[in-house]
Amino acid sequence: MTLPHVPIPEDKPVVAVTGASRGIGHAIVKEFHSAGWEVLTLARTPFSKVCPWAEGIVKHIEVDLSQETSVMQACDTLRERLGGHGLSALVNNAGISPKDNEGERLSAMKTSIAAWQAVQMVNLTGPLMLCQQLLDPLTQAKGSVVNVTSIAGTQIHPFAGAAYAVSKAGLSALTRELAFELAESGVRVNAVSPGEIATSILSPGTDELVERLVPMKRLGSPKEVAEVVTFLCSQKSSYINGAEIPINGCQHLL
């Protein structure tokens, strides 16, 4: 079935969010929607019925970020949905972190090359492709890109595997590179680096980790991440570029 195109009001800022179907991504979607933005969601799963806008199904794009062809098709669809409207923000939130057969952290030596490449494609190459393919509408709106990295990109984490950590470290470096390259065009590129956030996919043992390694002695909430993301996409942060903001209750200082 071909879904009808719904024109975007000229005065509305537009944000595209990857990994938008659950956890931090869904909180980001709700935060932007509450702030009056037009939201385009991208995820490998179908449109989520718990999203807060009735017409949301025509603003959702299914994409497999591990497949280059799927990413290119999603970019084509997104540009069509924009209909010449600028893109005020792109949030690269999607990420995968494979485990071993026992559900434990997957080390570098035990990660297959196929799994390693899949993680890099989703977590690092996919965001780059989206930035490349959507540069024109981002430039048109003098938009903002926010990459969701991780505390695992800067220190060994007991649950996040080696491939995930390397991909997030790379995404941090990519954030700096893109911020420098695109600054003159008016497109800003920043990152947020969450620590232990209360989502449905927390690993067993997280409570003990929080007690031992998080000075604030609690998990963060997805909404706390979403609020920083929306700030970085707003004019309130208009002179912030190339930054990476830790959202981890002071965990990064230990």
N, C-alpha and C positions, 0 to 999 in steps of 0.2 A: 504494500500500500504506500502510495506517495503522500507524504504529509504536506499540508498547505504551508506556504511561506507566510510568516507573520512579520510585517514590517516593524523595524525598531524605531521608536520615536527619536527624532533628531537630537533632542536635548538630553537623552539618557546616556550615561556612560555604560559601556559594555565590558564585561569580564568573561574570559574563558578559563575554566578550571578543570585540570585533569585529575583523575582519581577521585571523582566527585561523588561516588556512590556511598561512601561510609567514612566513619571516623573523622579525622582532621579535615579531609576534603569536603565532607558534607557540612561540617561546621562552617567552613569557609564560604560555601555556597549560601547557607542561611544568613550569614553575617552580611554578605554583599546584597542579598535580596532585601534584607531589613533596611539597608542603607539606601535603597532606591535604585540599585543598579540593575541593568538587564544582564541576566546570567545565562551563559552557554556552558553546558556541562559536557565533559568528555570522560568516558569510562569504558572498560571492556564489557561491562554488564549493561543490560537494558535500563531504561529510565526507571528511577526509583519512585514508587508511589508515595513515599513519605516526604518528597520534596514539596515546598510550601506554595508553589504557584500552579494554578489549574492548567495553564497552557504549556507547562514545562515539557511535555512529551515532544513538542515540535522544536524544542531548543536543546535537545540532548543528541549527542553524536557518539555512536559506539565506535571505539577504536582499540586496536591491539597495538600498544606501543612497542611491543617486541618485534613487530613486523614493519619494515620500511614502507611497503606498499600501503598498508593500512594507515600509517601516519600521513602519508601523502594524500590519500583519499579523504581523510578526516580534515586536513587543511583546506582542500578544495571545497568540501561541504561547508566548513566554517566560513570561508570567504563568501560563499553563496548566501549563507544565512545573514551575514553582515549587510549584504546588498549595497555596498559602497560606503557603509557607515565605518567610522574608525573603530579600532579596538583599544580601549582605554587601559586594559590590564590583561595580562596572561599569567596565570598561577600554575607553575609546574610542580604539582603536589604528588602525582602518582609515583609509586615506588614498590619494588618487590625485594624480599629478603628470604631466599630459600633456606630450609633447614635440612639436617641429615635425616636418616630413616627413623631415628628416635626422637625427632623434633628438637634436636639440640643445635647449637651454633655450628655453622658449617665453616671449617677452617679453609685456608687457602690451598693447602696440600690435598684436601679431600674434595675440593670443588671441581667438577668436570668442566672442561673448556666450554661445552655447550651451555651449561648453567651460568658460567661466568659471563659469557657473551650476552646471554639473555638479560642478565641483571644490568650490565653496562648499557644495553640498548634501551631498556625501559627507563632506567634512572638517570642516564647521562646523555646518550645520543638522542633519544626522543626529545628531551627539552631543547637541545640545540636545533634539531630539525624544525620544531615548532617555531622557534625564534626566527630561523632563516625564512621559513615559508610565510610567516605572518608579519614580517618586518614592515611591509607597506602599510597595512592598516594600523599597526602600532605607531609608525612614524606619523601617519595622518592624524592620529589622536594625541601625539606626544605622550604615548602611554607608558606604562610601568610593567616590568616583568619581575615576578617574585618566585624564586626557586626555593623549594623546601628541602633543605639539607638535613643534617642530623649530627648530634653529638658524637656519633660513631665515626664521623669523618675526621675527627681530630684526636680521638683516644680509643684504646681498646675497650670494646663493650662486651659484657658477658653473654649477651643474647644475639646481637647483630653480627652476622657473618662477615668474612673477609671481603667477599665480592661486593656486598652492600656498602661496607665501610669505604672501599676504594672508590665506588661509584659516587658516594656522597662527598668524599674529598675532591674528586674530580669536578663535581657540580659546584663546589665552593670556588674552585679555580676558574671554572667557566663563568661564574657570576662576575668575578673581577674582570676577566677578559672582555666579556660583553659590555659591562658597564663602561669600560675605557673606550671600546670601539664605537659604541652607540651614543656616547654623551653628547656629541655635537648635533646629533639628529633630534635631541630632545627626549629620547627614550631612556628611561632609567632602569637599571637592573640591580636588584638587591636580593638578599636571601634571609630566611629565618632558619634557625637550627634548633629544632625541638629536642628535648631530653625525654624523660619518662612521662608520657601523656596517657591519660585514662581513655583507652579505646577498647574495643571488643577483642583485639588480637594481642593483648599483653601476654608476655611469656610467664610461665610459673616461676616464682621466685622474685618477681618484681617488687613486691611489698618489702622484702628483706633488703633488696638493693636500694630502695628509696630510703629506708631507715638508716642505712649505712653510708650512702654516698650523696644524698640530696640534703644539703643543709636546711632547706625549708621543711623537710620531713613530710612532704606530701607529693602526690602526683599533680601534674598540670592538667588542665582541662582542654579539650579541643577548642572551645570558645576562646580561651586565652591565646591560643596560637592564631585563631582566625582574626581576632581583633588587631593583632600586630600586622598581619598580612594586609588587612583592609587599610590600615594606617599607611603602610608603605605604598599603597596604590592611590592614595589620596593626595591632594595638594598640600596637606599639612606636612608632608614629608618631601616637599618639592626640591630641597637641596641635599637630600640623602641619596647617594649613588655609590654603588660598589660596596655596600655594607653587608655584613652578616650578623644578624641579631640572635644571640643565644636565648632560648626560652626553656630554661631547665632548672629553675629554682636554685641557681648558684652551683650546680653540679660540675660545670666546666672548670671551676676553680680548684677542684680537688685532684 
